[in-house]
Amino acid sequence: MNCWHCNTELIWGGDHDLDDFDEAEYSMVTNLSCPRCHSYVEVYYPSKNYENEQEATTENQTSN
């Protein structure tokens, strides 16, 4: 993944598990940094439980 500001390839800093939070929208966050302009990026991965709940809510709303 490249930096939005300077287009330099970002450096992976690590992944952090967010599954400890039962009602969390996200299950993992990845942090990345740019070696050129020093921007910092966090990428959140959606929780499967949250996605399933959202799909069920959407299906219920469209069927009414």
C-alpha positions, 0 to 999 in steps of 0.5 A: 500500500502506498502513502496517499500524500507522497506515494511512497510504499508504507512500512507495516508496523504491526497488527493488533487484535480487537476481538477482546471487545465483544461488540466491536465493529472491527476485529483487527487494526493494522498500523502503517507508516511512511518513511518519507513524509512520516504519515501514519495510517491505521487500517481497520478490518471489520468484525465478521459478527458486526458484518453479519448483524449489518447484513441482517439489519439491511435485509430486514429494512429492504423486506419491509 
